[in-house]
Amino acid sequence: MRKLLSILSGPVTGGIIYLVFSLNNLSHPVCAMAMVTAWMALWWITEAVEIGVTSLLPFVLLPLLNIMKSDEVAFQYMEQTIFLFIGGFFLAYAMEKWDLHHRLAYRMFSCKNPCRYNDHRLPDLNVDFQYSHHIDACGCGFCHCNIQGIIPAGA
């Protein structure tokens, strides 16, 4: 029942947005685009359907609502950046499916002294986080800074 409400809330909210915008004498393409945006946002937030289905809503709705022609919409989905993201998502999915991300993290930390955080452990952590920094330049860089500030020397 909750899933059905989430699914129906997208088009209903989009319809309300379209009605409110059209009552303010805005043009059809503007009202329809606001409707599609609200519909997508609601489905994205509530995860009523798979994210991939949500991302294809403009591909279906923009030509149906006469906002853009289908070949113009399809061209937007075929940009090189989109394929770069799709490749990254495929790699991330494969790593998650085969539990490679856990194995990589375990292997990085199991090669060193496992339970001691004394003076000679800090350089090992530094090497680990510099290695992981190459994998995820943003996230692990912050971990690197925080770990060296949290673990006191000689603890």
C-alpha distance (Angstrom), angle and dihedral (degrees) to the residues before:
residue distance angle dihedral
M1 . . .
R2 3.80 . .
K3 3.80 91.3 .
L4 3.81 90.9 50.9
L5 3.82 90.4 50.8
S6 3.81 90.1 50.7
I7 3.79 91.5 50.3
L8 3.80 93.9 47.3
S9 3.80 94.2 43.4
G10 3.83 91.5 68.9
P11 3.81 98.9 60.6
V12 3.81 92.9 35.4
T13 3.80 92.4 52.8
G14 3.79 89.9 44.4
G15 3.81 89.9 52.1
I16 3.80 91.4 50.5
I17 3.82 90.3 49.3
Y18 3.82 89.8 49.5
L19 3.80 90.9 50.4
V20 3.82 93.9 48.4
F21 3.80 92.3 47.5
S22 3.80 93.7 46.3
L23 3.82 90.8 50.3
N24 3.81 86.3 59.2
N25 3.83 89.3 59.5
L26 3.80 95.8 -109.8
S27 3.80 119.4 154.6
H28 3.80 121.9 -95.2
P29 3.84 96.3 -108.7
V30 3.82 91.1 53.0
C31 3.81 93.0 47.7
A32 3.80 92.8 45.0
M33 3.80 92.8 48.0
A34 3.80 90.6 50.6
M35 3.80 88.1 50.6
V36 3.81 92.9 51.6
T37 3.80 91.1 46.3
A38 3.81 93.4 51.1
W39 3.80 91.4 45.4
M40 3.79 92.1 50.7
A41 3.80 93.5 44.6
L42 3.79 92.3 52.1
W43 3.78 93.7 47.8
W44 3.79 90.6 45.3
I45 3.81 93.4 51.4
T46 3.80 97.2 42.3
E47 3.82 94.2 36.7
A48 3.80 88.1 -137.4
V49 3.80 89.4 161.5
E50 3.78 132.3 11.0
I51 3.81 115.0 -64.8
G52 3.80 89.7 -119.9
V53 3.80 90.8 58.1
T54 3.79 90.0 47.9
S55 3.79 91.4 51.0
L56 3.81 90.5 54.3
L57 3.82 94.3 54.9
P58 3.83 93.5 94.6
F59 3.80 89.5 49.4
V60 3.81 88.7 60.0
L61 3.81 103.8 28.8
L62 3.81 103.3 43.2
P63 3.83 94.2 63.3
L64 3.82 92.2 39.4
L65 3.81 91.6 53.4
N66 3.84 93.0 44.5
I67 3.79 93.4 -117.9
M68 3.81 95.5 123.8
K69 3.78 135.9 -2.7
S70 3.79 116.1 -100.1
D71 3.82 94.0 -115.7
E72 3.82 90.6 54.0
V73 3.81 91.4 50.6
A74 3.81 92.0 46.0
F75 3.81 89.8 50.9
Q76 3.82 89.7 57.0
Y77 3.80 90.2 53.9
M78 3.81 91.4 51.9
E79 3.80 99.4 60.5
Q80 3.80 118.0 129.5
T81 3.79 92.7 -117.8
I82 3.79 90.7 58.9
F83 3.81 90.7 54.5
L84 3.81 89.4 49.2
F85 3.81 89.9 55.1
I86 3.81 92.0 45.0
G87 3.81 90.0 52.9
G88 3.79 90.5 49.8
F89 3.79 91.1 49.0
F90 3.81 91.0 50.5
L91 3.80 90.8 51.4
A92 3.81 92.0 47.1
Y93 3.79 91.1 48.6
A94 3.80 91.7 49.4
M95 3.82 91.5 48.8
E96 3.81 90.5 49.9
K97 3.80 94.8 44.4
W98 3.79 93.5 52.8
D99 3.83 92.5 38.6
L100 3.78 89.8 -120.4
H101 3.80 93.3 144.0
H102 3.82 91.2 60.1
R103 3.79 92.8 44.0
L104 3.79 91.6 49.8
A105 3.80 92.5 49.9
Y106 3.81 92.0 45.7
R107 3.78 92.5 49.3
M108 3.81 92.0 48.7
F109 3.80 93.0 55.0
S110 3.80 101.2 32.9
C111 3.81 94.6 61.7
K112 3.79 93.0 67.2
N113 3.81 133.3 55.9
P114 3.81 98.9 -54.7
C115 3.81 105.0 -153.2
R116 3.79 109.7 17.1
Y117 3.76 124.7 92.5
N118 3.78 101.3 -176.1
D119 3.80 130.1 131.0
H120 3.79 96.7 -71.2
R121 3.85 92.0 48.0
L122 3.82 94.6 65.2
P123 3.82 94.6 69.1
D124 3.83 88.5 50.4
L125 3.81 91.0 53.2
N126 3.78 88.5 46.6
V127 3.83 90.6 55.4
D128 3.83 91.7 45.8
F129 3.77 94.3 51.7
Q130 3.79 93.4 42.5
Y131 3.82 87.5 54.3
S132 3.79 92.1 48.4
H133 3.79 88.8 44.9
H134 3.79 87.3 70.5
I135 3.80 90.0 54.0
D136 3.80 96.4 48.8
A137 3.77 110.6 14.2
C138 3.79 96.9 -171.7
G139 3.78 107.9 36.5
C140 3.78 101.8 39.7
G141 3.77 92.8 43.6
F142 3.78 87.8 66.7
C143 3.83 90.5 47.1
H144 3.80 88.9 52.9
C145 3.79 91.8 54.5
N146 3.80 94.7 44.1
I147 3.82 97.2 47.7
Q148 3.77 93.8 54.2
G149 3.81 90.3 49.7
I150 3.84 95.2 46.8
I151 3.80 101.3 47.4
P152 3.80 109.7 70.3
A153 3.79 118.9 -144.1
G154 3.80 112.0 -101.5
A155 3.82 95.0 16.9
